[in-house]
Amino acid sequence: MSIEELAEHLDVSAVTIRFWIRSGKDIPAVRIGRQWRFKIEDADEWIQSGRSNFSG
């Protein structure tokens, strides 16, 4: 999924997702060219593990 799709799924802004990427929050993402892609399962696990410091 894209940054925008993940932002909608997590109910945050796309700017927040980009901030997490830049700030080294270890968000599970893959860069393909200039685009970031995410697996919804990995993002959900990342949130639930507490590594994100995000309470959803």
C-alpha positions in Angstrom: 0.0 0.0 0.0 1.1 3.6 -0.5 1.8 6.3 2.1 -1.7 7.7 1.5 -3.4 4.3 1.9 -1.4 3.6 5.1 -2.2 7.0 6.5 -5.9 6.4 5.9 -5.7 2.9 7.5 -4.0 4.3 10.6 -6.2 7.5 10.7 -3.2 9.8 10.5 -2.0 12.2 7.8 0.4 11.3 5.0 2.7 13.9 6.4 2.9 11.9 9.7 3.9 8.8 7.8 6.6 10.7 5.9 7.8 12.1 9.2 8.0 8.6 10.7 10.1 7.5 7.7 12.5 10.4 7.9 12.9 10.3 11.7 14.1 6.7 11.7 11.1 5.2 13.5 11.9 1.8 11.9 8.5 1.7 10.2 8.4 -1.4 8.0 8.6 0.0 4.5 10.2 -0.8 1.2 11.4 1.9 -1.2 10.7 1.2 -4.8 12.3 3.9 -6.9 11.0 7.1 -5.3 7.9 5.6 -3.7 7.5 4.0 -0.3 5.3 0.8 0.0 4.0 -0.9 3.0 2.4 -4.3 3.9 -0.6 -3.7 6.0 0.2 -6.7 8.2 3.7 -5.5 8.9 2.4 -2.0 9.7 -0.2 -3.3 12.1 2.4 -5.5 13.8 4.7 -2.5 14.1 2.0 -0.5 15.8 1.0 -3.4 18.1 4.6 -4.1 19.1 5.0 -0.7 20.6 8.0 0.2 18.5 6.0 3.0 16.9 5.0 4.8 20.1 1.7 5.3 18.4 -1.5 4.4 20.2 -3.8 4.4 17.2 
